[in-house]
Amino acid sequence: MRRPVVTAALAAAALLLAAGCSSDEDGAGRPARSSSSSPGGAGADGESSSPAEPPSSPAPAKGSVKVERTLTENLDSPWGLAPLPNGDLLIASRDSGKILRISADDGKKTELGSVPGVSASGEGGLLGLALAPAFGADHMVYAYFTTASDNRIARMSYDDKKPAGSQLGAPDTIFKGIPKGEIHNGGRIAFGPDKMLYAGAGETGDRGLAQDKESPAGKILRMTPEGEPAHGNPEADSVVYSYGHRNVQGLAWDAQKHLWASEFGQDAWDELNLIEPGKNYGWPLVEGRREKAGYVEPVEQWKTADASPSGIAFAKGSIWMAGLRGERLWRIPLDGTKPVAEPQAFLNGKYGRLRTVVATEDGGLWLVTNETDSRGTPEKGDDRILRLEVS
């Protein structure tokens, strides 16, 4: 069973540093795994953006989720997921530093190799994966990972003609120096519709970094595939796209190319945010909806026991959000950038902690469980990749 720039803002943030930090991913108080899903009334990248969809009418207020099949089982600390052009999946193992290929037909696992330099500790390790926009030509796989000194992003060539375990080329580090910590490493990466690379970087428990524009910590970053500041960023010489974030682990674009991000709260509120360049999302001065001038309000918010969100995806007119501590998949139906109804919960407790969700080309979802990350209670077969039919 599951157990259950120095500014006034920076000065205020510094006053909060003495307060204790807790892990976003702590599973204390988790509900027991249930035997059936219970839809609740409570409320072209490699990983988390979604296949392009034409503008559509508002999503229906109520949706549905059906688990079509379990693609594969017995994964070790799975984190990032990147669909290949032929439908197979690449999956990152946070703790081992390995990347595996999963056959979309029968779930067979093939090891590509280990990412050199990964130093797994706490919430750090091999985290997000993404395929280069020109993957069909250059075969480049991008990875966000923790080393002994920092968090960084590197790219590696992938050659599936080589023997299993030796299919990754030497890593080419494109961006380094993102602060690391035992907690709040962020780690989600995704190429946007503009073919730029976006990354969610946590504040490592050092809260003041989220308001410090000179630090990449506590930010959403936007860069070229080579790791340089992207044209059109708020500041021309900086990769910082938005700031005031605590720990972003979900990034996705809707059909109109709006960027969405999920964010772990501290004690009160987890958030789903609509991201605008140069805007301040408030942490550590604001958590949840506070109606304070100068800070962007979340589009939706949840009690931390109900969510602790990691990956998100856009499909069938809704944002879908995977919950770790909450052990459920949330559906947020949209009309443009506005919710049309209260968020709806699915799979509550049935599969345990949920880490990553990725849209499929036909409007379904891949969902990755995360019971083997040291905070779950693994059962036979954990961890899994599930194929979902959604509406």
N, C-alpha and C positions, 0 to 999 in steps of 0.2 A: 504494500500500500504506500502511496505517496504521503510523506509528511507534508500533512497539509503544507601710454601717454598719460601722464599722471593727471587724473581728473578727480572731481569730487566723487564720482562713482567709484574710482579706484580706491580712494581713501576709505569710503564706506565699506568696500569689499574687504579691505585689509582688516577691518574690525571683526569680520566674520571668520578670519583664518583660525582663530583660537578654538572655534567650535569643532567638535569631532566630526570626522568623515565616516560615512558608512558605505558599504558596497551596494551599488544599484542592483546587483544580480543575486543578492542574498535571498535564499529561498525560505527563510524562517516563516513559519505560519502558513506554508503552502497547504492547499486542500488535498485530500486523498484523491488518487486517480479514480475517476468514475468509470462505469462500465458502458456508458452510452453518451453520445454528444447531446448537448441541450442548448439549442439556440436561445440566448438570453435576451431579455428586454431591458437589462440594466444599462442598462445603458447601451537604343540598341546597343545596352551596356552588357557587362559580364555578370552583374549581380542583382541590382535592385531596381533599376529603371524598368519600364515596361514596353512591350511592343507598341508601335505607334497605332493610335486609334483615331478615327475621324470624330469631329465634334458630335455629341449625342445629346439626347434628352436627359433630364435628371434621372439618376438611379432610383429604382423603387425603394420605398422606405424599408421594406423587409427583404432579406435575401436568404440564401440557402447555401449549405456546404455539404458535399458528399465526398467521403474518402473513397476514391475509385480503387486504389491499390497501394500497397507498400512496395516501393521500388527496391529498396535495399535496407538491410539491418546491420547491427553490430559495428557501427561507426564509432570512432574514438574522438571525443571532443570536437564534433564538427562545428564549423563557423561559416566561412564564406562559401558561396555557391555561384558558379558561373556556367550557364548553358552554352554548349558548343553549337556550331551551325547545324550539325547533323542531329541535334536533339540530345546527345549524351551530356553528362554533367561533370564539371570539375568541382571537387569539394575539398576544402582546407581542413586539416586537423590542427586545432590550436596548440595542443600540447606536444604532439610529435613533430610538428613542422612539415608534415608530408602533404602532398597534393595527390588526390586519387581521381581517376576517371571512372564514372559510373555509367554503365550501358543503360540507355533508356529502354531497351528491349527486355533485358532479363536481370538488370541490377548487378551484373558482374563488375568486380572492382579490379582496376589496373593501376598500379602505383606509377606516377610520373617521376617522383623523386622527392627529396627533402630540400627545403629552402635553406641555404647556408646562412648561419648567423642568427637564426631564431633562438631567442632565449625566453622560454615560457615560464611565467611566474605570475601567480595571482590571476588577474583577468587579462594578462598579456600573453602573447605568443603569435602564431600565424593566424591572422584575422581575415580581413576582406580579400576577395578576389575579383578581378574584372578582366575581360578580354579587350585587347586594343580595338579601336574602331575599324582598323584595316587588318583584323586578325586573319582573314582569308588570304592575305598576301604576306604579312610579316610574322604570323603565328606567335605573337607576343602575349604573354599572360602577366598581368600586374598583380602584385600582392602588397598588402599593408601588414607589417609585422613588427614585433618588439625584439630589440637586440639587447645586449648587455648595457648599452648606453642611451638608447633612445627608441622611439618609434619611427619607422621610415617606410617609404614606398619604393619598390624595385620592380623591374620588369625582366622577364626571362623568356627566351625562345622555347617553344615546345615542338618537339619532333617525335611524333607517334610511331615513326619507323624504327626508332632505336629501341633497345631492350627495355623492358619494364624496369623502373627504378633509376634509369639513366636518360630520361627523356627531356629533362630540363637543362637549358643552358646556364651559364654563369650569370648571376644576378647583376643587372645594371641599375644601380641606385639612382633614382631620378629626384628624390626629395628626402632629406634626412633632418634630424634635429628636432623632431616633434617630441616634447617631453613625455617620459614614460612614468608609470607608477604601478603599484600593486592593484590599483583600481582606476577606473575611468580612463581607459586608453582609447576610447572610441573604436575606430577600425574599419568602418564601412567605407568602401570605395565604389564608384560607379562612373561610367562615362555618360554624359548627358546628351541630349539631342543636338547640342552644339559641338559634340565630339571633344569636349574638354573633360578633364578628369576632376571629379569632386571627391572629397574625403571628409569624413566626420572625425574630428580629433577631440578627445576628452581633456578635461582640465587636471587629471591625475590626482584629484583630491586637494590640489592647491587652488582654492576657489578664486583668488584674485587674478589668476592667469586668464580667466574667461573674459575679463574686461580690459586686458592688456593687449592692445592691437599689435604690439611688437612681438608677441608670442603666438605661435601657431596653435597652442593648447586652448581648448574650449571654443573651437571655431569650426565652421565649415569652410574648407579650402577649395579653391578652384584654380587649376593649373593646366598647362598644355601637356600633351603626352610625354614631353621631355622634362616636365617638372618646373617649367618657368611660369611666372605670373601670366594669366590669360588676359588677352585683350578684352577690355570692357569691365575688368574688376574695379571695385570702388576706388582702390589706390593702384596706380599703374605699376608700381614696383613691389607689390605685395600679392601673395596668394590668398590672403584673407578675403572671404566672400561675405560672411556674416559672423557675428560674435555674440558673446554673452550666453554661450552654451555650456551645459554641464557635462553631458556625455551623449553625443549623437551616435546611434548605431543603426539608423535606418534612413535611406535616401531613395526617393522614387519621383518620377515625373508623371503627371497626368496627361490626358489626350491633348490638352492645350499647352503642354510643355511647361506647366508650373512645377516648381520644385517643392517637394514636401519632405519633412524630416521628423522622425520620432526622437523623443528625448526623455531620459530618466530624470525623475524628480528626486528630491532628497527625502523628505518625510511626508510631504503633503500631496503634490500633484505631478504625475507624469503628463507629458504633452505631445500633441501632434501639431506641428507648426508649418505654416506656409512661408517659405523662405524668400526673402527679398534682399537683393544685394545691398551691403552696407548697413543693414539694420541691426539693432541691438535687441537680443532676445532675453536679456534681463538678469541672468544668473551672475553672481549670487544675490543680487539685490531684489529679485522678483522670482517667485515660483508660482506657476499657474496664473490664473486670471486675477490681476490686481488693479487694472485700470489706472496705471501710472504712466504719465506722459513720458515719452522718449523710449518706451519699450514696446515691443510687438507682443500682442496677446496671442496665446495659443488658440487654434481653431477648435480643438477638443482637449479635454483633460480628464484624467482618471486618478482615483486613489492608487497609491503605489502598490498596494496589495492586489489590485485587480489587473495590473498591467506589467510594469517594469519592462517597457517595450524595447525590442531589438529591431529586427528587420521589418521593412514595409515593402509593399508592391501595389501597383494600380492595375485593376482588372474589373471589367463589367461596370464601369462608372463609379467604383468605390476604391478607397484606400483600404488595404488589408494589412493588419499590424500583428506581428507575433509577440506574445507575452511570455516572459521568463517566469518571474514569480507568480504572475497571474495565471499561467498555464492555460491560456486560451488564445484563440484567434479572433481579433476584433475586426468588424466590418464598419467602415465609416462611409455611408452613401453620400454622394456629392451632386450638387447642381452648380457647375462651374467650380468656384472655390468655397462654396457654402454647403454645410451639411444640410441634408433634407430631412433627417430624422436622427434620433438618438443612436449612438453606436450599438451594434448588436454583437453579442459574444457567441462563439461556437467552440466545440471540442473542449469544453471546460473540464480540465483535469484528466481528460481521457488519455492523452499522450505525454503528460508531464510538461516540462519546460520547452518552450518553442523559441528557436533562435532566429531562423532565416526563412523568409518567404519571397518567392520569385515568380513573376508572371510567365506563363507559357504563351507560345504563339497563337494558340487557339482559345485563349481567354481563361484557361484554368490556372492552377497554382501548383508550384512545388513548395513543400513545407518541410523544414528540417527541425527535428527535435534535439534537445540538448540536456539530457539527463547525466551525461558522463563528463560534465565540465567541473566536477568536484562539489557542486552545490545541489545536484539532483540526487535522486534515489534510484539508481539504475535497476531496471528489471530485465528479464530475458529479452534479447533482441535490441535493446537500446544501444546506440541511437539509430534513428530511422530517417529515411526520406519518403514522404507521402505525396501521392498525386491526388489533387483535389479538383472536383468539379464545383464551380461556384456560380451563383447568380445574385 
